[in-house]
Amino acid sequence: MSSKKRNWKPQTALVHGGTLRSGFGETSEAMYLTQGYVYQTAQAAEARFKGEEPGFIYSRYANPTVDMFEKRMCALEGAEDARATASGMAAVTAALLCSVKAGDHIVAARALFGSCRWVVETLAPRYGIEATLVDGTDIANWEKAVRPNTKLFFLESPTNPTLEVVDIAAVAALANSIGARLVVDNVFATPLQQKPLQLGAHIVVYSATKHIDGQGRCLGGVILSDKKWIDENLHDYFRHTGPSLSPFNAWTLLKGLETLPLRVRQQTESAGKIADFLAEQPQIARVIYPGRADHPQAEIVKKQMSGGSTLICLDVKGGKQAAFALQNALDIVLISNNLGDAKSLITHPATTTHKNLSEEARAELGIGPGTLRLSVGLEDTDDLLEDIAQALKGAK
Ligand SMILES: Cc1ncc(COP(=O)(O)O)c(C=O)c1O
């Protein structure tokens, strides 16, 4: 059901990988908007259900357009297998819940996207799964948190929104030493700038809603791992709980993958220039940008990431009022809690994405009243710099 495995470079795999061309010979991938599939005979239906004959059964299980998206993601990530989901959170939840059972223990970095943190801190304990959150930037904290029943490690790197970077290889080595597994949420790095599986992680998850779509159109997610783990742990969960991606969204994401390298390259280049500009401005107290020499984990960035980031974290002097004034004075950059879009977007995490955390928890993560997260889009870099400069002047 998939194209032959070839030794393609990422840019080629993102255009051709996983293509399943129909008899009509279409150039652009077909959108198979179907719930079900028909069988020539009752015997054929029986054989397909028994697994004796290949083919699709029902789109909650698998669908040709979704299959193309999964195969293309595998080609990019260097993963054996993948399952696409309706959103990034469906991917994170499935990856975590399918890795543990009641009585097990999860260790997670405390710097997590708010909903991921809710799954670990609030949802998992309801089902008898214990969780410990640590400052993930020091491997000693991970080691200290390990218990005899630790089965899973979970981290995001760079983190949302403060762009903290965790040493993935070190956490993976610790996981392997105790027979646990490591799940990495690689959304901020994108599949192009960091390869968690090569660094030793066992499972990688994405919110495809972000850079993979990249044009603000649809939600989606994906889980990538080895075939054995997916067959044994995810297969039945997907069939029976239904977090499946719609074929329409899979098609949109396939089109997004074709231009992913071009977009991420341009957005990262702009973000690097904007981060350097912001660091020079007297109204800005701090800029965190992987790729700058003053990033708190610059050494790890160099070791495990191949690019900077399309995102910048900054602290505006003057707290919430000054941060709001800067946001309101921007013209091109839009105020939105999304990221990875073609449009530049700015977020005030303390009052939006991370508002459910206590003030102390936010302070622990470095999210202050003046913290802003800037997702750099595809606009001309000079126009963006000009917009930010005029907003800083206007917000004074
Ligand atoms: C790091 C991270 N993981 C997961 C998600 C969830 O993705 P989705 O909105 O597609 O459910 C997000 C969304 O912002 C995110 O930033």
The ligand as an ORCA input file, in Angstrom:
! r2SCAN-3c Opt
* xyz 0 1
  C       4.360     21.546     22.250
  C       2.957     21.265     21.881
  N       2.503     19.998     21.950
  C       1.223     19.696     21.630
  C       0.348     20.670     21.223
  C      -1.075     20.305     20.919
  O      -1.365     20.331     19.566
  P      -2.847     20.472     18.946
  O      -3.274     21.875     19.174
  O      -2.683     20.101     17.524
  O      -3.727     19.505     19.696
  C       0.770     21.994     21.119
  C      -0.163     23.064     20.693
  O       0.116     24.249     20.809
  C       2.128     22.309     21.458
  O       2.584     23.559     21.382
*
